[in-house]
Amino acid sequence: MAAAHDRPRILYADSGPEPPYPLRMEGTVISGFGRGSKELGIPTANLPVDESATPWISTVKSGVYFGYASLALPATHPDRQTQRHRSNPRAPVNAPPSTLPASSPSTAPPDHPQEGSGETKESNQQTSTSTSTGKWQIYPMVMSIGYNPFYKNSVRSAEVHLLHAFGADFYDAPMRLLILGFVRDERDYASLDALVDDINVDCDVARQSLARPAWTPREGLVGAGAGEFDGGWLVRD
């Protein structure tokens, strides 16, 4: 196994995701194992693992993945923003959101760890039926799908770490995931510090890999600009 500091920080070609990606999941943020913030200092958000809603979850390779998450935060949440980020983060608050086609569906494998911004949560579903347009906010993320060998979990989980510092948790919030690539296999570790070091590298890999134009959604990100990638499904009504 390569040392954490030797791992490449940018994965895949600059041209953008390739099949079988992107993969879709969605659900409501639930309570997880409660270790993300308390033990790791890396909060995770969990979505329920439901094979009937997300068929590919039963056969996907366990490991760490990266991509984007969209959240429909309640109006009272401190991180709830206007809809300006959906097409142009610099647009006036009263500017109408742009309308973009939903990204094409995918049926194949995704995996890594945030806790409703306070603990751990899991998610799995593939197609959106969903809630309201102006509420969706997009964030880069890394996630694990698997059993977390270090903790010897007996139940397979999907733990998502959003690359954003939230001011409050967001349990019960609707969340969608667009998984764009595989980072690494899941591993066991000799110590908690070694696990945290590897997760921090996973976060760096996600940030740098997603920072390229063809990997950045044209709908825009919270705190960042828009790119060329069609992330319309993340914000679709």
N, C-alpha and C positions, 0 to 999 in steps of 0.2 A: 504494500500500500504506500503510495507516495505521501511524503510529508505535506502537511497543509500548506506550508509556504512555497512548495514546488508546484502546486496545482495551477493550471492556466486559468486566467481570470475572464477570458472571452471565449465563448463556445459558439460553434456553428458559423456559417458564412454570413457576410454582411448583407446578403440579399434577402434575409428574412427566414421565417420558419418553413420547414419542409415536412411533407407527410411522414408519419401519421398525425403530425400537429397542424393546427391546434386541436386540443381536446377540451371538452366542456364539462363542467360540474356546476351544480348550484344547490342551494339549500338554505336553511336557517342556522345561524351560528349557535352552537350548543356548548355546554360545559364539557371539558375534557379531563385530563389527568391532573391538571393543576400544577404542573411542574415547570412550564415555560418561563413564567416570570419569577417564581419563587426560587427555583434551583438553578436555572440557566440564565436568567436575566434576558431571555428572548421570548416575549409573549407570543402565544400562538392562538389562532382561531380554528376551532374544529367544526366540521360539517358532518352530518350523519353519513356513514358508509352504507349505501343502499343499492344493492346490485340490480334491483328492479328499475330504479331510476337512472342508474349509471352502469349499464351492463359491462363496460370495459374494465370496471374496477376489480372484477373478480380475476382477471387474467393479466392485468398490467404488472410490469416489473416493479418490485419494491425498491425504493430509493428516493432520491431527492430530485425535484423538478423545479422549474421556474416559469414565470409568466406574469399574468395580471389578475387582480381581484377587483371586483366592483362591489361597493357596499351601498345599501339604501339606509342611511343612518336616520334615526328619528329627528324631528325638527328641533328637539331640545338638546341634541348631542353637541358638545363644544366643537367638534370637528366637521359638523355639517356645513357645507358651503353652498353658494349659489350654483346654478347650472352652467356658469360661464365656462368651466373647465371642459365641458363636453365637446366643444368644437374650437374654442379659442380662449385660452385662459386670460387673455388681455381684453376680451370683449366687454362692453358695458353690461352692467347687471341686467338691464332691461332688454338686451339684445335677444332675439329669438334663437333657440338652439338649432343647429343644423340637423338635417335628416339624412342619415346614411343607411345603406342597406345592411342587414345583419350579416355577420360573417358566416361562411358556409359551415355546415355541421361536420363533425369528425367522429370516427368510430375506431379508436385504437388506444394504446397505452399512454399514462402519466406517472410524481412523488416528492415532500419535506415540511417543516413547522412554522402561531400568534394566538392568542387567547381572547377573542372578543376584546382584545387588548387588555388582557389581565390574566387569562388562563389559556387553556388549550381548547380547540374546537375542531370539528370535522365536517366534511361535506362531500357529497356526491350526488350529482344529477347532471343531466346532459342538456336538456332543452329548456328554454325559458318560457314561462307562461306569463309572466310576472307583473309586478307592481308598477310604480309610476316612474315615468321618464326622468323628470328633473331631479329625482332623488339620487340617482346613481353616481358615485364618485369612484374613479379608477386609481388603483395603486399598484406598483410593482410588488411582486411577492416571490417567495420561495416556499416550497412545501415538501413534506415527506409523506409517502404512502408506504405503509408497512407495519412492522411489529416492534420497531425500535429495540434492537438486540441489547443495547446497554441496560435498558429497563426491563427486558424480557417480558414484554407485553404479550398476553395471550389472545388479544383481539386486534385485528387489523384496523388501523386508524389512518385518517387523512388530516394532517396538522399543517396549518397555513400560517406563515409569518409574513405579515404585511410590512413593507419597508417604509414605515412611517411611525412617528411617535404620537400616539393618540392621547388625548386628554382625559378619556374615560373609556370604560369597556363598552362593548356593543353586542352583548348576548341578545339573542332573538332577532338580530338584524338579518334581513335577506342578503346573501352573498353569492356572487357568481365568480367562477374561476375559468380563465382561459389559459390552458397550459401549453407552453410553446417549446419546451425542450427538457431533456433529461440531463441532470448534473452529475450524479454518481450513484453507485450502489449503496444500500444501507449497510452500516458497519457496527461492530462492537468496539468498545474502547477500553483502554486500561485505566482511564480516570475520567472524572467529570470534566476536568480542564481540557483534556484532549477532545472530548465531544464538543465542548463550547468553541474551541479553536476551529474545528472543522465546520461547524455551523456558521461561524463568522466568515469563513472563506466562501461558503455557499452563498451568503448574502452579497459578498463582493462580486462573485461570479454573476449573480442575477443582475446587480446594478450595472455592471459594465457590459454584459451581454445585451441587456435591454436598452442601453443608452443610444444605440445606433438608430438612424432614421427608419429603416425598414422593420425595426423591431418595436418601434414606439407607436402607439395607437393615434390615429388622426383625430380621434375624439378628445384627446388631451388627457393629461394626468393632473392630479392634485399637486400643486406646487411646481409644475413643469409645463413645458410646451407640448405641441402636437407633432406627430411624425407621419409616416406613410402607411403604417399597418392598419388594416380594417378591424377595429375592435367594436364594431357596431352592436354585436350581440350583447356586449357587456352593459350597454345602456338602453337597450331596446325596451319599449313598453310591453 
